[in-house]
Amino acid sequence: MAKLILSTGNIVSGGPSIVRKPGASNLELINSLKVSFQDAQLDYVDEIANANVNGTTTTTNGTSNGVHEATTNGDSSSSSSSLVTGPLYWTARDQQKKENDNTIFVPRIDWATAGLSEERSQYDITVKIFFLPTTTPDVPRRAAYTQEAMELVLKELGGIPDVDLLVVSFPGMSFDGDCEWEADKLNAAQGDDESEIATWQAAVEELHRQGRVKRLGISEFGTEKLARFIKRVAIPPAVDQINIKNCCNVPPPLAKLAREQNVELLVHSDCTDILPEGTLRELLGPQGAGLLADPATGSGGLSGNLTPQWVIKYTAVVKNRGVIENKGYFAGAELN
């Protein structure tokens, strides 16, 4: 079994602009991953060519997939003697992995270039984690996903100690209907209260207690869902994100509840199922990045069943200018 960590890098720093459509969309994530993979393949194929010109021998490290071995957490600063050929030359293994933890960074990450240009206090940093419907509502695993995802974001932003807001998106939630009243009513029966509350208590509240997150938020909770949720958690959400672009206005009962409970209502345009299994396989398959083997022949890359598990989105806004300086995504998937 292999664990894949996908990353976009900072999508604000350059490259083609991302096309956005009205309503819920995952185009920003998908397009950004494509650009990240393409850029890495171009960057590291030059590295391989230069090493060969200089007489350095490349190796597949005894494997048939050509994963770059001599790196630490995806750090691309290793010596050229460790370069690899093969379809996965632009990826890296995690050399700080625990026993039996086969983690591959897609693409390699140069942590030396990560970070913010100003002091941490100059930014409002928002993070949103999506638990995907392809995985079971296993609370310990969700807690592990959350810790891992947060550590990646904190490291990507230069080893900062905390973020201002963490928003949680659970699978099966939406805010759709012919009007705000219908959307609110349908929302009340969505999701799974028990696993959502247990996940919040085990994973999300703990980050708040550790001081790594200043405020907590939830996504796509209507009036009844939010009221039930607040009654049962120790640290209630300070923010509720809802997507009303395909629907209507904010339901009056939800607006009233939010005022009473000091919950800030924010509008967003993210998909709940932001990284479908088929889309991820297409991104990494023979017609995409070439990371996965051709299912017809079994050759050319990694083989197995691919399951996306989580996505985390981060945004760092410079406070006094209201400008987004750093924005990107990480995603976790399992291949077995």
Salt bridges, closest charged atoms under 4 A:
GLU28 OE2 - ARG20 NH2 2.48
GLU28 OE2 - LYS327 NZ 2.98
GLU47 OE2 - ARG108 NH1 3.22
GLU69 OE2 - ARG93 NE 2.98
ASP101 OD1 - LYS3 NZ 3.91
GLU118 OE2 - ARG321 NH1 3.36
GLU148 OE2 - LYS3 NZ 2.86
ASP162 OD1 - ARG120 NE 2.96
ASP164 OD2 - ARG120 NH2 3.04
ASP164 OD1 - LYS214 NZ 3.43
ASP193 OD1 - LYS225 NZ 2.77
ASP193 OD2 - ARG228 NE 2.62
GLU194 OE2 - ARG232 NH1 2.81
GLU196 OE1 - LYS225 NZ 2.67
GLU205 OE1 - ARG209 NH2 3.28
GLU206 OE1 - ARG209 NH1 3.79
GLU220 OE2 - HIS268 NE2 3.08
GLU224 OE1 - ARG228 NH1 3.81
GLU260 OE2 - LYS256 NZ 2.56
GLU264 OE1 - ARG215 NH1 3.51
ASP270 OD2 - LYS128 NZ 3.01
ASP270 OD2 - HIS268 ND1 3.77
ASP270 OD1 - LYS313 NZ 3.08
GLU334 OE2 - ARG141 NH2 3.25
